[in-house]
C-alpha cells in the first residue's frame, strides 16, 4: 500500500491524527513522523502535515524531493508571523505571549491554545474537549514547545514554494482563527501543482471537524 506519513502540529503528537488514521488505515501504510526527524519518511510517500507540521512537510519536499511523492498541507502557511509584506498571518506579539506562557505554565498555555484552534468551528465544543484530553494525557516538554515556537517565528518559505513540484492538496478551514485562509489561497496560487479545498464552518483543524470528508479527499488525491 502507499505510505502516508503524518506530521502533527505544534504542541501535539501522533494521537491528534487518530480519527483520520481510523478511516485511512485500510488504504495506506500509516507512518507517524516526528517534526524534528522528518527524514524518517519512507521514499515515495504522501506526506501530510498540519500547521507547523505542514511547514515541515514543505521543507522536506524541498530538501529531499525523492522521498515525497505528494503533499497534503492542512492549516498551512509559508510564513506564520506577520511582516510588512505579509499581513495574513499571526501577530508576532501573539507568538511571544505563547512563548512567555510556555515558560510560566505550559499546561495552562496549551489549554488556551486548544480553545483557539477551534474558535468559530461549527463543532468547537466537542473538538476542544477532544484536544484538551490529548493535551492532558501527554504533552511535549517545555523545551520542545519553545523550540517549535521559535521555528514558527523564524521560518519563511515564501521564496521557496515555487520549487515544490510535487502535486499538493491544500486543506484549510474557512474560519481558521490561527492562520487566515488567505495564506492557504496564497499557497495554492503559487505552488506549481496545487488545489485548494476549503472546509466551510471549520477552523484550524478541519481534519477533525470533518474527518470523513478529509479522508475521502486524501483517497481521491492519492488516485489522481
C-alpha positions as CSV (number, residue, x, y, z in Angstrom):
1,X,0.0,0.0,0.0
2,X,1.0,3.6,-0.5
3,X,2.8,5.1,2.5
4,X,1.1,8.0,4.1
5,X,3.3,10.0,6.5
6,X,1.6,12.2,9.1
7,X,3.2,15.2,10.8
8,X,1.4,16.8,13.8
9,X,1.3,20.5,14.6
10,X,2.8,22.4,17.5
11,X,2.0,21.0,20.9
12,X,0.7,17.7,19.7
13,X,1.9,14.2,19.0
14,X,0.6,11.5,16.6
15,X,-2.6,11.0,18.6
16,X,-4.1,14.1,17.0
17,X,-4.4,12.1,13.8
18,X,-6.3,9.2,15.2
19,X,-9.8,9.9,13.7
20,X,-8.1,10.1,10.3
21,X,-6.0,7.0,10.9
22,X,-9.1,5.0,11.8
23,X,-10.6,5.9,8.4
24,X,-7.5,5.5,6.2
25,X,-5.6,2.6,7.7
26,X,-7.2,0.2,5.2
27,X,-6.0,2.2,2.3
28,X,-2.5,3.4,3.3
29,X,0.5,2.3,5.3
30,X,0.5,4.9,8.0
31,X,3.8,6.4,9.3
32,X,3.9,9.0,12.1
33,X,6.7,11.4,11.7
34,X,8.4,13.5,14.4
35,X,8.6,17.1,13.4
36,X,12.3,17.1,14.4
37,X,13.1,13.9,12.4
38,X,11.2,14.1,9.1
39,X,14.0,12.2,7.3
40,X,12.4,9.0,8.6
41,X,9.7,9.3,5.9
42,X,9.7,6.3,3.5
43,X,10.6,7.1,-0.1
44,X,7.7,7.9,-2.3
45,X,5.3,8.7,0.5
46,X,2.3,11.0,0.5
47,X,3.4,13.5,3.3
48,X,0.6,15.2,5.2
49,X,1.4,17.9,7.7
50,X,-0.8,20.1,9.9
51,X,0.1,23.7,10.8
52,X,3.8,23.6,11.9
53,X,3.8,20.1,10.5
54,X,2.8,21.4,7.1
55,X,5.8,23.8,7.1
56,X,8.0,20.8,8.0
57,X,6.4,18.8,5.1
58,X,7.1,21.6,2.6
59,X,10.7,21.9,3.8
60,X,11.1,18.1,3.4
61,X,9.7,18.3,-0.1
62,X,12.3,20.9,-0.9
63,X,15.3,19.2,0.8
64,X,14.5,15.6,-0.1
65,X,12.1,15.6,-3.1
66,X,12.8,12.0,-3.9
67,X,11.1,10.9,-0.6
68,X,7.9,12.9,-1.2
69,X,5.5,11.8,-3.9
70,X,2.6,14.1,-2.9
71,X,1.9,16.7,-0.3
72,X,-1.2,17.3,1.8
73,X,-1.0,20.6,3.7
74,X,-3.6,21.3,6.4
75,X,-3.9,24.7,8.1
76,X,-0.8,25.7,6.2
77,X,1.2,28.8,5.6
78,X,4.6,29.6,4.2
79,X,5.2,32.1,7.0
80,X,3.5,32.0,10.4
81,X,4.1,35.5,11.7
82,X,3.1,38.8,10.1
83,X,5.5,41.1,8.2
84,X,5.1,44.4,6.4
85,X,4.5,42.5,3.2
86,X,2.7,39.6,4.9
87,X,-0.4,40.7,6.8
88,X,-2.4,37.4,6.6
89,X,-0.6,35.8,9.5
90,X,-0.3,35.7,13.3
91,X,0.9,38.8,15.1
92,X,4.4,38.4,16.5
93,X,3.1,39.6,19.8
94,X,0.7,36.6,19.9
95,X,3.6,34.2,19.4
96,X,5.7,36.0,22.1
97,X,2.8,35.7,24.5
98,X,2.6,32.0,23.9
99,X,6.3,31.7,24.5
100,X,6.0,33.5,27.8
101,X,3.1,31.3,28.7
102,X,5.0,28.1,28.0
103,X,7.9,29.3,30.2
104,X,5.5,30.1,33.0
105,X,2.8,27.4,32.8
106,X,2.9,25.0,29.8
107,X,-0.3,23.2,30.7
108,X,-2.5,26.3,31.0
109,X,-1.0,27.7,27.8
110,X,-1.7,24.6,25.9
111,X,-5.3,24.5,27.2
112,X,-5.7,28.1,25.9
113,X,-4.2,27.0,22.6
114,X,-6.7,24.2,22.3
115,X,-9.6,26.7,22.6
116,X,-8.1,28.9,19.9
117,X,-7.6,26.1,17.5
118,X,-11.4,25.5,17.4
119,X,-12.6,29.1,17.8
120,X,-15.5,29.6,15.4
121,X,-15.7,26.0,14.3
122,X,-19.2,24.5,14.0
123,X,-18.1,21.7,16.2
124,X,-16.0,23.8,18.6
125,X,-17.3,22.3,21.9
126,X,-16.6,18.6,21.3
127,X,-13.4,19.3,19.3
128,X,-12.0,21.4,22.2
129,X,-12.8,18.6,24.7
130,X,-11.1,16.0,22.5
131,X,-8.0,18.1,22.1
132,X,-7.8,19.1,25.7
133,X,-8.0,15.4,26.6
134,X,-5.0,14.7,24.4
135,X,-3.0,17.5,26.0
136,X,-3.9,16.4,29.5
137,X,-2.7,12.8,28.8
138,X,0.7,13.7,27.4
139,X,2.4,16.8,26.2
140,X,5.8,17.7,24.9
141,X,8.3,19.1,27.3
142,X,8.7,22.9,27.6
143,X,11.9,23.0,25.7
144,X,10.4,21.2,22.7
145,X,7.4,23.6,22.8
146,X,9.7,26.6,22.9
147,X,11.8,25.3,20.0
148,X,8.6,24.8,18.0
149,X,7.5,28.4,18.6
150,X,11.0,29.7,17.6
151,X,10.6,27.7,14.3
152,X,7.2,29.3,13.7
153,X,8.7,32.7,14.4
154,X,11.7,32.3,12.1
155,X,10.7,30.1,9.2
156,X,9.8,31.8,5.9
157,X,9.2,29.6,2.9
158,X,7.6,32.2,0.6
159,X,10.6,32.4,-1.8
160,X,10.9,28.6,-2.0
161,X,7.4,27.3,-2.6
162,X,7.7,27.7,-6.4
163,X,10.4,25.0,-6.3
164,X,8.0,22.4,-4.7
165,X,7.0,20.3,-7.7
166,X,5.0,17.6,-6.0
167,X,1.2,17.6,-6.5
168,X,-0.2,19.3,-3.5
169,X,-3.6,19.3,-1.8
170,X,-4.1,22.3,0.4
171,X,-6.9,21.9,3.0
172,X,-8.0,24.9,5.2
173,X,-10.8,25.8,7.5
174,X,-12.9,28.8,6.4
175,X,-12.9,30.1,9.9
176,X,-9.3,29.4,10.9
177,X,-8.5,31.6,13.9
178,X,-4.8,30.6,13.9
179,X,-3.9,31.1,10.3
180,X,-6.1,33.2,8.0
181,X,-7.5,31.3,5.0
182,X,-5.8,33.9,2.7
183,X,-2.5,32.2,3.5
184,X,-3.8,29.0,2.1
185,X,-5.1,30.8,-1.0
186,X,-1.6,32.3,-1.5
187,X,0.0,28.9,-1.3
188,X,-2.5,27.3,-3.7
189,X,-1.8,30.1,-6.2
190,X,1.9,29.8,-6.1
191,X,2.6,26.1,-5.7
192,X,3.2,24.8,-9.3
193,X,0.7,21.9,-8.9
194,X,-1.8,22.5,-6.2
195,X,-5.5,22.7,-5.5
196,X,-7.3,24.2,-2.5
197,X,-10.2,22.6,-0.5
198,X,-11.8,25.0,2.0
199,X,-14.0,23.4,4.7
200,X,-16.9,25.7,5.4
201,X,-17.6,26.1,9.1
202,X,-14.3,24.7,10.1
203,X,-11.4,26.4,12.0
204,X,-7.7,25.3,12.3
205,X,-8.3,21.6,12.4
206,X,-10.6,20.7,9.5
207,X,-9.5,17.1,9.5
208,X,-11.0,16.8,13.0
209,X,-14.1,18.8,12.2
210,X,-15.0,16.7,9.1
211,X,-12.7,13.5,9.2
212,X,-14.8,11.6,6.7
213,X,-14.6,14.3,4.1
214,X,-10.9,14.7,4.8
215,X,-10.3,11.0,4.4
216,X,-12.2,10.9,1.1
217,X,-10.2,13.8,-0.2
218,X,-6.9,12.1,0.6
219,X,-8.0,8.8,-1.0
220,X,-9.1,10.7,-4.2
221,X,-5.9,12.7,-4.2
222,X,-3.8,9.5,-4.0
223,X,-5.5,8.1,-7.1
224,X,-5.0,11.2,-9.2
